[in-house]
Amino acid sequence: MDHETLKYVAKEWHEALGTDRLKGMYDKYLHDQFTADFFDGQQVNKAQYAEQDQQFASAFSNNTVRVTEQIAEGNKVVSVMTRSATIPEISLV
């Protein structure tokens, strides 16, 4: 893929991450043998990753990711992004 296509794919993925928009896109972007290391040291497969990402999406409202800058070199893309979300009110009673 050329650099502009790689940047487009990375931007589309990142800006959908943690939102309902990503629901139908996991198969498009993640290989069947996909694994990810989560912050707690747990390694998850594609199905587990999709489930946890959607749990994250449902925990916040107005979850938005914006890619603000990208650099492509070879077959790699580095994306700088900002994230904003609203944390729902929690009743402490």
N, C-alpha and C positions, 0 to 999 in steps of 0.2 A: 504494500500500500504506500502511496505517496504521503508526505508529511501532512498535507491539508486534510486528507481523509482520516489519518490517524488522530489528528487533533479533533476533528469532528466527532469521531467515535468516542474518544475520551471525554469530551465535553458533554455529549448526550448521556453517557453513563453517569458521570459525576453529578450532573444537574438533576438526574432522576433518583439518585441514591437516597434512600430513606423516605421515599414518597410513594404514593399509590401508583404513580406513572411507571414505576419500575416493575410492577407486578407481571406484565406480559413480556418483559424484556430479558429475564434471566437466561432463558435458553438461547437467545440471540447473542448474548455476550459472554456467557460462561460455558466452558468446555464441560463435558460430562464428568471428567475426572477432576474438576475444580476443587481445590481446598483453600481454606483461609485460616490464618491464625488470629483469634480474637484476643482482646486485651487481657482476658483472664487466663491466657495460655491454652485455651481450648482450641483444638483444630476441628473445623466443621467442613462438611461436604456441601455440594451445591444446594441440595434441598434444605439442609439445616441453615445455610447462609440466607437463602431466600426467606425462610420462616422468621429468622431473627431480624432481618432487615425490615420486614413488614411489621413485626412487633414494634420496632423502633418508630416506623412511620405512623403507626396508630397511637403511639404514646404522646405525640406532639401534634399541635395544629400549626398551620402556616409554616411548615418545614420547607425551607428554600435553600438551595445551594446555587451559587453563581460562580462560574469559572471566570476569573478576572485576567489571567495571563497563562499562556502556554508556550512551551519550548519543545520542539521536536528535533531529535537527532537519531539517525539510524532508524530502528524500529521501536524507539521509546519516546514517550511523551511525558513531560512533567507539567502538571497543572497546579496553578495557584488558585485557591478558591476561598470563598467566604460562605458561612452557613448561618442562617438565622431560623429560629423556631420559637413558638410560644409554648411554654410549659403550662399545662392545665392547672387550675386551682385545685388544691387538695384540702379536703375537710379534715381538720385535726380534732374534731369532736367525736 
